[in-house]
Amino acid sequence: MALFKKILLFLMSANYAKTFISHGWEKFDAEGFWSTAFIERWGYGLYFMYFIGVLEFLGGIGILLPKTNKYAAFTLAVVMLGAIITRTVFGTSLDDVIWIGFTMITLLYISLERGMDAELTRLYSKLKKN
């Protein structure tokens, strides 16, 4: 079973790497679909679109690397939470929100399986001391 889980995590990570590298790169086109969505539809600035593009692009690379995959998956899950909030506030299809939610949940699963729970526990302990 452990081998099956490793293979499953790798395949999920590889799929999300392909997706987020591609989607992140698309956000550097100031004239493309995403600029219309970010600026005209949602009211965000162009620099915010670039920021999200950097997070997605680097997150897509990072999810494949052993030392960064838990952080990358967690960061991408947070980006997806923002996408869910944006799409809900500004209106979109329920299918879109469900798909983004599924992506967020599977990214959280990847990050937790890769050890992010220990990182969050350690961070919480540090914050609790202060």
Buried (B, 14 or more C-beta within 10 A) or exposed (E): EEEEEEEEBEEBBEEBBEBBBEBBEBBBEEEEEBBEBBBEEBEBEEEBBBBBBEBBBBBBBBBBEEEBBBBBBBBBBBBBBEBBEBBEEEEBEEEEBEEBBEBBEBBBBBBBBBEBEEBBEEEEEEEEEE
